[in-house]
């Protein structure tokens, strides 16, 4: 499975819907150098950074 697919699934779980996840995933973020989460995840390290941010959001600590 590709990193983008893994992030999409996690975002849908965190935000509770595909529509809400898509908004978050397609909005440029400072944390990702101005890229969207989906464009940022090109390797495992970048995937883990996006995943960590989603984990923080899921636990109420994210932005």
CHARMM internal coordinates of N, CA and C (Angstrom, degrees):
IC EDIT
DIST 1 N 1 CA 1.4477
DIST 1 CA 1 C 1.5265
ANGL 1 N 1 CA 1 C 108.93
DIST 1 C 2 N 1.3028
ANGL 1 CA 1 C 2 N 116.48
DIHE 1 N 1 CA 1 C 2 N 140.24
DIST 2 N 2 CA 1.4558
ANGL 1 C 2 N 2 CA 122.11
DIHE 1 CA 1 C 2 N 2 CA -179.18
DIST 2 CA 2 C 1.5272
ANGL 2 N 2 CA 2 C 110.79
DIHE 1 C 2 N 2 CA 2 C -77.16
DIST 2 C 3 N 1.3268
ANGL 2 CA 2 C 3 N 115.31
DIHE 2 N 2 CA 2 C 3 N 154.90
DIST 3 N 3 CA 1.4554
ANGL 2 C 3 N 3 CA 120.99
DIHE 2 CA 2 C 3 N 3 CA 179.79
DIST 3 CA 3 C 1.5316
ANGL 3 N 3 CA 3 C 111.32
DIHE 2 C 3 N 3 CA 3 C -58.68
DIST 3 C 4 N 1.3331
ANGL 3 CA 3 C 4 N 117.13
DIHE 3 N 3 CA 3 C 4 N -39.07
DIST 4 N 4 CA 1.4623
ANGL 3 C 4 N 4 CA 120.70
DIHE 3 CA 3 C 4 N 4 CA 179.75
DIST 4 CA 4 C 1.5251
ANGL 4 N 4 CA 4 C 111.19
DIHE 3 C 4 N 4 CA 4 C -60.17
DIST 4 C 5 N 1.3178
ANGL 4 CA 4 C 5 N 116.69
DIHE 4 N 4 CA 4 C 5 N -40.96
DIST 5 N 5 CA 1.4557
ANGL 4 C 5 N 5 CA 121.02
DIHE 4 CA 4 C 5 N 5 CA 179.88
DIST 5 CA 5 C 1.5232
ANGL 5 N 5 CA 5 C 111.35
DIHE 4 C 5 N 5 CA 5 C -66.78
DIST 5 C 6 N 1.3233
ANGL 5 CA 5 C 6 N 116.80
DIHE 5 N 5 CA 5 C 6 N -40.65
DIST 6 N 6 CA 1.4597
ANGL 5 C 6 N 6 CA 120.56
DIHE 5 CA 5 C 6 N 6 CA 178.32
DIST 6 CA 6 C 1.5317
ANGL 6 N 6 CA 6 C 111.09
DIHE 5 C 6 N 6 CA 6 C -63.25
DIST 6 C 7 N 1.3171
ANGL 6 CA 6 C 7 N 116.58
DIHE 6 N 6 CA 6 C 7 N -43.13
DIST 7 N 7 CA 1.4584
ANGL 6 C 7 N 7 CA 121.27
DIHE 6 CA 6 C 7 N 7 CA 179.18
DIST 7 CA 7 C 1.5300
ANGL 7 N 7 CA 7 C 110.19
DIHE 6 C 7 N 7 CA 7 C -66.17
DIST 7 C 8 N 1.3201
ANGL 7 CA 7 C 8 N 117.02
DIHE 7 N 7 CA 7 C 8 N -41.19
DIST 8 N 8 CA 1.4754
ANGL 7 C 8 N 8 CA 120.68
DIHE 7 CA 7 C 8 N 8 CA 178.45
DIST 8 CA 8 C 1.5249
ANGL 8 N 8 CA 8 C 109.85
DIHE 7 C 8 N 8 CA 8 C -58.47
DIST 8 C 9 N 1.3132
ANGL 8 CA 8 C 9 N 117.32
DIHE 8 N 8 CA 8 C 9 N -47.24
DIST 9 N 9 CA 1.4713
ANGL 8 C 9 N 9 CA 121.34
DIHE 8 CA 8 C 9 N 9 CA -179.68
DIST 9 CA 9 C 1.5245
ANGL 9 N 9 CA 9 C 111.65
DIHE 8 C 9 N 9 CA 9 C -62.26
DIST 9 C 10 N 1.3361
ANGL 9 CA 9 C 10 N 116.25
DIHE 9 N 9 CA 9 C 10 N -44.26
DIST 10 N 10 CA 1.4555
ANGL 9 C 10 N 10 CA 118.74
DIHE 9 CA 9 C 10 N 10 CA -179.51
DIST 10 CA 10 C 1.5282
ANGL 10 N 10 CA 10 C 110.59
DIHE 9 C 10 N 10 CA 10 C -65.22
DIST 10 C 11 N 1.3230
ANGL 10 CA 10 C 11 N 116.96
DIHE 10 N 10 CA 10 C 11 N -42.69
DIST 11 N 11 CA 1.4683
ANGL 10 C 11 N 11 CA 120.39
DIHE 10 CA 10 C 11 N 11 CA 179.95
DIST 11 CA 11 C 1.5346
ANGL 11 N 11 CA 11 C 110.80
DIHE 10 C 11 N 11 CA 11 C -61.99
DIST 11 C 12 N 1.3181
ANGL 11 CA 11 C 12 N 117.79
DIHE 11 N 11 CA 11 C 12 N -40.35
DIST 12 N 12 CA 1.4566
ANGL 11 C 12 N 12 CA 120.55
DIHE 11 CA 11 C 12 N 12 CA 178.31
DIST 12 CA 12 C 1.5225
ANGL 12 N 12 CA 12 C 110.69
DIHE 11 C 12 N 12 CA 12 C -62.95
DIST 12 C 13 N 1.3212
ANGL 12 CA 12 C 13 N 116.51
DIHE 12 N 12 CA 12 C 13 N -38.73
DIST 13 N 13 CA 1.4635
ANGL 12 C 13 N 13 CA 120.26
DIHE 12 CA 12 C 13 N 13 CA 177.91
DIST 13 CA 13 C 1.5304
ANGL 13 N 13 CA 13 C 110.88
DIHE 12 C 13 N 13 CA 13 C -67.26
DIST 13 C 14 N 1.3375
ANGL 13 CA 13 C 14 N 116.63
DIHE 13 N 13 CA 13 C 14 N -44.77
DIST 14 N 14 CA 1.4625
ANGL 13 C 14 N 14 CA 121.40
DIHE 13 CA 13 C 14 N 14 CA -177.82
DIST 14 CA 14 C 1.5292
ANGL 14 N 14 CA 14 C 111.28
DIHE 13 C 14 N 14 CA 14 C -65.48
DIST 14 C 15 N 1.3323
ANGL 14 CA 14 C 15 N 116.71
DIHE 14 N 14 CA 14 C 15 N -44.62
DIST 15 N 15 CA 1.4634
ANGL 14 C 15 N 15 CA 120.24
DIHE 14 CA 14 C 15 N 15 CA -175.09
DIST 15 CA 15 C 1.5230
ANGL 15 N 15 CA 15 C 113.70
DIHE 14 C 15 N 15 CA 15 C -91.49
DIST 15 C 16 N 1.3088
ANGL 15 CA 15 C 16 N 117.52
DIHE 15 N 15 CA 15 C 16 N -11.05
DIST 16 N 16 CA 1.4543
ANGL 15 C 16 N 16 CA 121.00
DIHE 15 CA 15 C 16 N 16 CA 173.68
DIST 16 CA 16 C 1.5047
ANGL 16 N 16 CA 16 C 116.70
DIHE 15 C 16 N 16 CA 16 C 85.42
DIST 16 C 17 N 1.3279
ANGL 16 CA 16 C 17 N 117.36
DIHE 16 N 16 CA 16 C 17 N -2.44
DIST 17 N 17 CA 1.4699
ANGL 16 C 17 N 17 CA 119.88
DIHE 16 CA 16 C 17 N 17 CA 176.94
DIST 17 CA 17 C 1.5230
ANGL 17 N 17 CA 17 C 109.73
DIHE 16 C 17 N 17 CA 17 C -160.71
DIST 17 C 18 N 1.3134
ANGL 17 CA 17 C 18 N 114.97
DIHE 17 N 17 CA 17 C 18 N 156.30
DIST 18 N 18 CA 1.4614
ANGL 17 C 18 N 18 CA 120.84
DIHE 17 CA 17 C 18 N 18 CA 177.98
DIST 18 CA 18 C 1.5259
ANGL 18 N 18 CA 18 C 110.58
DIHE 17 C 18 N 18 CA 18 C -65.34
DIST 18 C 19 N 1.3352
ANGL 18 CA 18 C 19 N 116.30
DIHE 18 N 18 CA 18 C 19 N -40.80
DIST 19 N 19 CA 1.4662
ANGL 18 C 19 N 19 CA 120.64
DIHE 18 CA 18 C 19 N 19 CA -177.81
DIST 19 CA 19 C 1.5372
ANGL 19 N 19 CA 19 C 111.24
DIHE 18 C 19 N 19 CA 19 C -61.85
DIST 19 C 20 N 1.3301
ANGL 19 CA 19 C 20 N 117.16
DIHE 19 N 19 CA 19 C 20 N -46.35
DIST 20 N 20 CA 1.4670
ANGL 19 C 20 N 20 CA 120.39
DIHE 19 CA 19 C 20 N 20 CA 179.63
DIST 20 CA 20 C 1.5251
ANGL 20 N 20 CA 20 C 111.07
DIHE 19 C 20 N 20 CA 20 C -66.88
DIST 20 C 21 N 1.3192
ANGL 20 CA 20 C 21 N 116.03
DIHE 20 N 20 CA 20 C 21 N -40.10
DIST 21 N 21 CA 1.4640
ANGL 20 C 21 N 21 CA 120.02
DIHE 20 CA 20 C 21 N 21 CA 178.19
DIST 21 CA 21 C 1.5237
ANGL 21 N 21 CA 21 C 110.36
DIHE 20 C 21 N 21 CA 21 C -62.40
DIST 21 C 22 N 1.3202
ANGL 21 CA 21 C 22 N 116.99
DIHE 21 N 21 CA 21 C 22 N -42.77
DIST 22 N 22 CA 1.4649
ANGL 21 C 22 N 22 CA 120.70
DIHE 21 CA 21 C 22 N 22 CA -179.58
DIST 22 CA 22 C 1.5222
ANGL 22 N 22 CA 22 C 111.94
DIHE 21 C 22 N 22 CA 22 C -60.77
DIST 22 C 23 N 1.3298
ANGL 22 CA 22 C 23 N 116.70
DIHE 22 N 22 CA 22 C 23 N -38.55
DIST 23 N 23 CA 1.4762
ANGL 22 C 23 N 23 CA 119.91
DIHE 22 CA 22 C 23 N 23 CA 177.94
DIST 23 CA 23 C 1.5214
ANGL 23 N 23 CA 23 C 109.34
DIHE 22 C 23 N 23 CA 23 C -61.22
DIST 23 C 24 N 1.3319
ANGL 23 CA 23 C 24 N 116.70
DIHE 23 N 23 CA 23 C 24 N -48.79
DIST 24 N 24 CA 1.4690
ANGL 23 C 24 N 24 CA 120.40
DIHE 23 CA 23 C 24 N 24 CA -178.83
DIST 24 CA 24 C 1.5243
ANGL 24 N 24 CA 24 C 111.18
DIHE 23 C 24 N 24 CA 24 C -64.27
DIST 24 C 25 N 1.3151
ANGL 24 CA 24 C 25 N 116.70
DIHE 24 N 24 CA 24 C 25 N -43.27
DIST 25 N 25 CA 1.4665
ANGL 24 C 25 N 25 CA 121.55
DIHE 24 CA 24 C 25 N 25 CA -175.73
DIST 25 CA 25 C 1.5232
ANGL 25 N 25 CA 25 C 113.74
DIHE 24 C 25 N 25 CA 25 C -68.78
DIST 25 C 26 N 1.3214
ANGL 25 CA 25 C 26 N 117.36
DIHE 25 N 25 CA 25 C 26 N -24.02
DIST 26 N 26 CA 1.4711
ANGL 25 C 26 N 26 CA 120.58
DIHE 25 CA 25 C 26 N 26 CA -175.42
DIST 26 CA 26 C 1.5273
ANGL 26 N 26 CA 26 C 113.48
DIHE 25 C 26 N 26 CA 26 C -106.45
DIST 26 C 27 N 1.3324
ANGL 26 CA 26 C 27 N 116.36
DIHE 26 N 26 CA 26 C 27 N 8.49
DIST 27 N 27 CA 1.4584
ANGL 26 C 27 N 27 CA 121.01
DIHE 26 CA 26 C 27 N 27 CA 176.76
DIST 27 CA 27 C 1.5326
ANGL 27 N 27 CA 27 C 109.18
DIHE 26 C 27 N 27 CA 27 C -97.16
DIST 27 C 28 N 1.3389
ANGL 27 CA 27 C 28 N 118.19
DIHE 27 N 27 CA 27 C 28 N 125.48
DIST 28 N 28 CA 1.4682
ANGL 27 C 28 N 28 CA 119.82
DIHE 27 CA 27 C 28 N 28 CA 179.06
DIST 28 CA 28 C 1.5285
ANGL 28 N 28 CA 28 C 111.02
DIHE 27 C 28 N 28 CA 28 C -58.59
DIST 28 C 29 N 1.3173
ANGL 28 CA 28 C 29 N 116.25
DIHE 28 N 28 CA 28 C 29 N 140.69
DIST 29 N 29 CA 1.4661
ANGL 28 C 29 N 29 CA 122.22
DIHE 28 CA 28 C 29 N 29 CA -176.61
DIST 29 CA 29 C 1.5305
ANGL 29 N 29 CA 29 C 110.53
DIHE 28 C 29 N 29 CA 29 C -126.45
DIST 29 C 30 N 1.3161
ANGL 29 CA 29 C 30 N 115.10
DIHE 29 N 29 CA 29 C 30 N 137.17
DIST 30 N 30 CA 1.4680
ANGL 29 C 30 N 30 CA 120.99
DIHE 29 CA 29 C 30 N 30 CA 176.25
DIST 30 CA 30 C 1.5293
ANGL 30 N 30 CA 30 C 109.73
DIHE 29 C 30 N 30 CA 30 C -58.24
DIST 30 C 31 N 1.3436
ANGL 30 CA 30 C 31 N 116.26
DIHE 30 N 30 CA 30 C 31 N -39.67
DIST 31 N 31 CA 1.4650
ANGL 30 C 31 N 31 CA 121.16
DIHE 30 CA 30 C 31 N 31 CA -177.98
DIST 31 CA 31 C 1.5290
ANGL 31 N 31 CA 31 C 112.92
DIHE 30 C 31 N 31 CA 31 C -58.45
DIST 31 C 32 N 1.3237
ANGL 31 CA 31 C 32 N 115.42
DIHE 31 N 31 CA 31 C 32 N -24.22
DIST 32 N 32 CA 1.4666
ANGL 31 C 32 N 32 CA 120.82
DIHE 31 CA 31 C 32 N 32 CA -177.63
DIST 32 CA 32 C 1.5276
ANGL 32 N 32 CA 32 C 111.37
DIHE 31 C 32 N 32 CA 32 C -110.67
DIST 32 C 33 N 1.3113
ANGL 32 CA 32 C 33 N 116.67
DIHE 32 N 32 CA 32 C 33 N 29.56
DIST 33 N 33 CA 1.4530
ANGL 32 C 33 N 33 CA 121.49
DIHE 32 CA 32 C 33 N 33 CA 177.40
DIST 33 CA 33 C 1.5166
ANGL 33 N 33 CA 33 C 113.75
DIHE 32 C 33 N 33 CA 33 C 65.46
DIST 33 C 34 N 1.3316
ANGL 33 CA 33 C 34 N 116.56
DIHE 33 N 33 CA 33 C 34 N 29.50
DIST 34 N 34 CA 1.4572
ANGL 33 C 34 N 34 CA 120.74
DIHE 33 CA 33 C 34 N 34 CA 179.63
DIST 34 CA 34 C 1.5228
ANGL 34 N 34 CA 34 C 113.91
DIHE 33 C 34 N 34 CA 34 C 85.67
DIST 34 C 35 N 1.3179
ANGL 34 CA 34 C 35 N 116.60
DIHE 34 N 34 CA 34 C 35 N 0.74
DIST 35 N 35 CA 1.4651
ANGL 34 C 35 N 35 CA 120.87
DIHE 34 CA 34 C 35 N 35 CA 177.62
DIST 35 CA 35 C 1.5225
ANGL 35 N 35 CA 35 C 110.18
DIHE 34 C 35 N 35 CA 35 C -91.19
DIST 35 C 36 N 1.3161
ANGL 35 CA 35 C 36 N 115.35
DIHE 35 N 35 CA 35 C 36 N 162.84
DIST 36 N 36 CA 1.4554
ANGL 35 C 36 N 36 CA 119.61
DIHE 35 CA 35 C 36 N 36 CA 171.41
DIST 36 CA 36 C 1.5257
ANGL 36 N 36 CA 36 C 107.88
DIHE 35 C 36 N 36 CA 36 C -76.77
DIST 36 C 37 N 1.3206
ANGL 36 CA 36 C 37 N 115.96
DIHE 36 N 36 CA 36 C 37 N 161.61
DIST 37 N 37 CA 1.4676
ANGL 36 C 37 N 37 CA 119.78
DIHE 36 CA 36 C 37 N 37 CA 178.99
DIST 37 CA 37 C 1.5241
ANGL 37 N 37 CA 37 C 110.77
DIHE 36 C 37 N 37 CA 37 C -59.06
DIST 37 C 38 N 1.3223
ANGL 37 CA 37 C 38 N 116.93
DIHE 37 N 37 CA 37 C 38 N -41.18
DIST 38 N 38 CA 1.4707
ANGL 37 C 38 N 38 CA 120.17
DIHE 37 CA 37 C 38 N 38 CA -177.58
DIST 38 CA 38 C 1.5258
ANGL 38 N 38 CA 38 C 112.68
DIHE 37 C 38 N 38 CA 38 C -68.16
DIST 38 C 39 N 1.3195
ANGL 38 CA 38 C 39 N 117.33
DIHE 38 N 38 CA 38 C 39 N -32.99
DIST 39 N 39 CA 1.4661
ANGL 38 C 39 N 39 CA 119.84
DIHE 38 CA 38 C 39 N 39 CA 177.82
DIST 39 CA 39 C 1.5301
ANGL 39 N 39 CA 39 C 111.66
DIHE 38 C 39 N 39 CA 39 C -80.28
DIST 39 C 40 N 1.3218
ANGL 39 CA 39 C 40 N 115.72
DIHE 39 N 39 CA 39 C 40 N -23.97
DIST 40 N 40 CA 1.4587
ANGL 39 C 40 N 40 CA 120.85
DIHE 39 CA 39 C 40 N 40 CA -177.10
DIST 40 CA 40 C 1.5231
ANGL 40 N 40 CA 40 C 112.59
DIHE 39 C 40 N 40 CA 40 C -74.63
DIST 40 C 41 N 1.3140
ANGL 40 CA 40 C 41 N 118.11
DIHE 40 N 40 CA 40 C 41 N -37.55
DIST 41 N 41 CA 1.4741
ANGL 40 C 41 N 41 CA 121.70
DIHE 40 CA 40 C 41 N 41 CA -172.14
DIST 41 CA 41 C 1.5241
ANGL 41 N 41 CA 41 C 111.89
DIHE 40 C 41 N 41 CA 41 C -77.44
DIST 41 C 42 N 1.3336
ANGL 41 CA 41 C 42 N 115.64
DIHE 41 N 41 CA 41 C 42 N 87.08
DIST 42 N 42 CA 1.4667
ANGL 41 C 42 N 42 CA 120.70
DIHE 41 CA 41 C 42 N 42 CA 179.38
DIST 42 CA 42 C 1.5150
ANGL 42 N 42 CA 42 C 112.48
DIHE 41 C 42 N 42 CA 42 C -109.63
DIST 42 C 43 N 1.3321
ANGL 42 CA 42 C 43 N 116.16
DIHE 42 N 42 CA 42 C 43 N -12.86
DIST 43 N 43 CA 1.4645
ANGL 42 C 43 N 43 CA 119.55
DIHE 42 CA 42 C 43 N 43 CA 179.30
DIST 43 CA 43 C 1.5309
ANGL 43 N 43 CA 43 C 108.83
DIHE 42 C 43 N 43 CA 43 C -149.58
DIST 43 C 44 N 1.3148
ANGL 43 CA 43 C 44 N 116.53
DIHE 43 N 43 CA 43 C 44 N 177.27
DIST 44 N 44 CA 1.4662
ANGL 43 C 44 N 44 CA 120.50
DIHE 43 CA 43 C 44 N 44 CA -174.46
DIST 44 CA 44 C 1.5284
ANGL 44 N 44 CA 44 C 112.77
DIHE 43 C 44 N 44 CA 44 C -64.07
DIST 44 C 45 N 1.3104
ANGL 44 CA 44 C 45 N 117.91
DIHE 44 N 44 CA 44 C 45 N -39.91
DIST 45 N 45 CA 1.4678
ANGL 44 C 45 N 45 CA 120.52
DIHE 44 CA 44 C 45 N 45 CA -179.19
DIST 45 CA 45 C 1.5257
ANGL 45 N 45 CA 45 C 110.99
DIHE 44 C 45 N 45 CA 45 C -62.89
DIST 45 C 46 N 1.3210
ANGL 45 CA 45 C 46 N 116.16
DIHE 45 N 45 CA 45 C 46 N -43.34
DIST 46 N 46 CA 1.4644
ANGL 45 C 46 N 46 CA 120.04
DIHE 45 CA 45 C 46 N 46 CA 179.08
DIST 46 CA 46 C 1.5282
ANGL 46 N 46 CA 46 C 110.66
DIHE 45 C 46 N 46 CA 46 C -68.76
DIST 46 C 47 N 1.3146
ANGL 46 CA 46 C 47 N 116.81
DIHE 46 N 46 CA 46 C 47 N -38.47
DIST 47 N 47 CA 1.4640
ANGL 46 C 47 N 47 CA 120.92
DIHE 46 CA 46 C 47 N 47 CA 176.12
DIST 47 CA 47 C 1.5249
ANGL 47 N 47 CA 47 C 110.00
DIHE 46 C 47 N 47 CA 47 C -58.90
DIST 47 C 48 N 1.3265
ANGL 47 CA 47 C 48 N 117.13
DIHE 47 N 47 CA 47 C 48 N -45.08
DIST 48 N 48 CA 1.4586
ANGL 47 C 48 N 48 CA 121.00
DIHE 47 CA 47 C 48 N 48 CA -178.72
DIST 48 CA 48 C 1.5289
ANGL 48 N 48 CA 48 C 111.73
DIHE 47 C 48 N 48 CA 48 C -64.69
DIST 48 C 49 N 1.3307
ANGL 48 CA 48 C 49 N 117.63
DIHE 48 N 48 CA 48 C 49 N -33.69
DIST 49 N 49 CA 1.4654
ANGL 48 C 49 N 49 CA 121.00
DIHE 48 CA 48 C 49 N 49 CA 177.60
DIST 49 CA 49 C 1.5264
ANGL 49 N 49 CA 49 C 110.60
DIHE 48 C 49 N 49 CA 49 C -66.78
DIST 49 C 50 N 1.3320
ANGL 49 CA 49 C 50 N 117.19
DIHE 49 N 49 CA 49 C 50 N -44.53
DIST 50 N 50 CA 1.4718
ANGL 49 C 50 N 50 CA 120.89
DIHE 49 CA 49 C 50 N 50 CA 178.52
DIST 50 CA 50 C 1.5252
ANGL 50 N 50 CA 50 C 109.51
DIHE 49 C 50 N 50 CA 50 C -65.90
DIST 50 C 51 N 1.3131
ANGL 50 CA 50 C 51 N 116.46
DIHE 50 N 50 CA 50 C 51 N -43.20
DIST 51 N 51 CA 1.4621
ANGL 50 C 51 N 51 CA 121.11
DIHE 50 CA 50 C 51 N 51 CA 179.54
DIST 51 CA 51 C 1.5177
ANGL 51 N 51 CA 51 C 110.65
DIHE 50 C 51 N 51 CA 51 C -59.89
DIST 51 C 52 N 1.3307
ANGL 51 CA 51 C 52 N 117.32
DIHE 51 N 51 CA 51 C 52 N -42.35
DIST 52 N 52 CA 1.4626
ANGL 51 C 52 N 52 CA 121.50
DIHE 51 CA 51 C 52 N 52 CA 179.41
DIST 52 CA 52 C 1.5288
ANGL 52 N 52 CA 52 C 111.17
DIHE 51 C 52 N 52 CA 52 C -62.53
DIST 52 C 53 N 1.3127
ANGL 52 CA 52 C 53 N 117.40
DIHE 52 N 52 CA 52 C 53 N -40.32
DIST 53 N 53 CA 1.4622
ANGL 52 C 53 N 53 CA 120.21
DIHE 52 CA 52 C 53 N 53 CA 178.23
DIST 53 CA 53 C 1.5246
ANGL 53 N 53 CA 53 C 110.43
DIHE 52 C 53 N 53 CA 53 C -65.46
DIST 53 C 54 N 1.3217
ANGL 53 CA 53 C 54 N 117.46
DIHE 53 N 53 CA 53 C 54 N -42.50
DIST 54 N 54 CA 1.4600
ANGL 53 C 54 N 54 CA 120.26
DIHE 53 CA 53 C 54 N 54 CA 176.49
DIST 54 CA 54 C 1.5268
ANGL 54 N 54 CA 54 C 111.48
DIHE 53 C 54 N 54 CA 54 C -63.45
DIST 54 C 55 N 1.3176
ANGL 54 CA 54 C 55 N 117.08
DIHE 54 N 54 CA 54 C 55 N -37.59
DIST 55 N 55 CA 1.4675
ANGL 54 C 55 N 55 CA 120.44
DIHE 54 CA 54 C 55 N 55 CA 176.17
DIST 55 CA 55 C 1.5278
ANGL 55 N 55 CA 55 C 110.69
DIHE 54 C 55 N 55 CA 55 C -61.92
DIST 55 C 56 N 1.3324
ANGL 55 CA 55 C 56 N 116.82
DIHE 55 N 55 CA 55 C 56 N -42.43
DIST 56 N 56 CA 1.4699
ANGL 55 C 56 N 56 CA 120.57
DIHE 55 CA 55 C 56 N 56 CA 178.78
DIST 56 CA 56 C 1.5284
ANGL 56 N 56 CA 56 C 110.75
DIHE 55 C 56 N 56 CA 56 C -63.92
DIST 56 C 57 N 1.3214
ANGL 56 CA 56 C 57 N 116.73
DIHE 56 N 56 CA 56 C 57 N -42.07
DIST 57 N 57 CA 1.4689
ANGL 56 C 57 N 57 CA 120.57
DIHE 56 CA 56 C 57 N 57 CA 177.32
DIST 57 CA 57 C 1.5216
ANGL 57 N 57 CA 57 C 109.99
DIHE 56 C 57 N 57 CA 57 C -61.61
DIST 57 C 58 N 1.3120
ANGL 57 CA 57 C 58 N 116.01
DIHE 57 N 57 CA 57 C 58 N -43.93
DIST 58 N 58 CA 1.4666
ANGL 57 C 58 N 58 CA 121.53
DIHE 57 CA 57 C 58 N 58 CA -179.22
DIST 58 CA 58 C 1.5249
ANGL 58 N 58 CA 58 C 111.31
DIHE 57 C 58 N 58 CA 58 C -60.46
DIST 58 C 59 N 1.3284
ANGL 58 CA 58 C 59 N 116.24
DIHE 58 N 58 CA 58 C 59 N -32.83
DIST 59 N 59 CA 1.4622
ANGL 58 C 59 N 59 CA 120.11
DIHE 58 CA 58 C 59 N 59 CA -178.96
DIST 59 CA 59 C 1.5294
ANGL 59 N 59 CA 59 C 112.81
DIHE 58 C 59 N 59 CA 59 C -96.13
DIST 59 C 60 N 1.3358
ANGL 59 CA 59 C 60 N 116.69
DIHE 59 N 59 CA 59 C 60 N 7.57
DIST 60 N 60 CA 1.4507
ANGL 59 C 60 N 60 CA 121.35
DIHE 59 CA 59 C 60 N 60 CA 175.88
DIST 60 CA 60 C 1.5040
ANGL 60 N 60 CA 60 C 116.23
DIHE 59 C 60 N 60 CA 60 C 86.16
DIST 60 C 61 N 1.3361
ANGL 60 CA 60 C 61 N 117.65
DIHE 60 N 60 CA 60 C 61 N 14.98
DIST 61 N 61 CA 1.4718
ANGL 60 C 61 N 61 CA 120.78
DIHE 60 CA 60 C 61 N 61 CA -177.97
DIST 61 CA 61 C 1.5154
ANGL 61 N 61 CA 61 C 113.70
DIHE 60 C 61 N 61 CA 61 C -113.10
DIST 61 C 62 N 1.3107
ANGL 61 CA 61 C 62 N 118.92
DIHE 61 N 61 CA 61 C 62 N 1.82
DIST 62 N 62 CA 1.4624
ANGL 61 C 62 N 62 CA 121.06
DIHE 61 CA 61 C 62 N 62 CA -175.44
DIST 62 CA 62 C 1.5066
ANGL 62 N 62 CA 62 C 112.54
DIHE 61 C 62 N 62 CA 62 C -91.47
DIST 62 C 63 N 1.3315
ANGL 62 CA 62 C 63 N 114.19
DIHE 62 N 62 CA 62 C 63 N -179.03
DIST 63 N 63 CA 1.4459
ANGL 62 C 63 N 63 CA 119.69
DIHE 62 CA 62 C 63 N 63 CA 179.35
DIST 63 CA 63 C 1.5158
ANGL 63 N 63 CA 63 C 110.13
DIHE 62 C 63 N 63 CA 63 C -103.42
END
COOR INIT
IC SEED 1 N 1 CA 1 C
IC BUILD
